[in-house]
Amino acid sequence: MSFVTSFVRNVYKYFCKIEVAVCCAGFIALVSLVFLSAFLRFFRFSMAWNIDMAMLLLAWTAFLGADIAYRSGQLAGINILTRRFPVKMQTVIQILVLFIILAALCVIVYFGLRLAYFDRLRRFQSLPIPFSVVTLSIVVASASMAVSTVIKIKDRFVELFWKNSQPPLEGNS
């Protein structure tokens, strides 16, 4: 394995760990903020920035959580049509579906970046930050899902062509 390949893998693993930590911290902050707001509302004390911050945290935790679930294979799948096919046919269908997912994610990233650019002037009602911070949550998660999809496609190709034999050495293919 080359230095560049191992470096990229280490960076990706580190990014995944950071993503999980940010998602967990955001979820804890979201639940705490909503609970605190409800508790303080009982005493007729209002926090004006609560709804905006909750929307920001919800967007980031939802999309990062979806990426974490996708990467770890925890999303629901329906294989009722393909489970009786031969294994190689199932793998080919998986590759085709992954390419469709990759194309959709690229479209989401492209149009998400455009939307974030237009949202840069729009502000939250009570927070001094641009609304594009929320919009970027789907861009970041979709880009990360695209990387995960490329890795899944590579794994399916290895499974399809080199399952019973040794895959070619890195740099010798």
Secondary structure, DSSP 8 states (H G I E B T S, - for coil): --HHHHHHHHHHHHHHHHHHHHHHHHHHHHHHHHHHHHHHHHTT---TTHHHHHHHHHHHHHHHHHHHHHHTT-S----TTTTTS-HHHHHHHHHHHHHHHHHHHHHHHHHHHHHHHHHTT-B-SSSSSBTHHHHHHHHHHHHHHHHHHHHHHHHHHHHHHHSSS----TT--
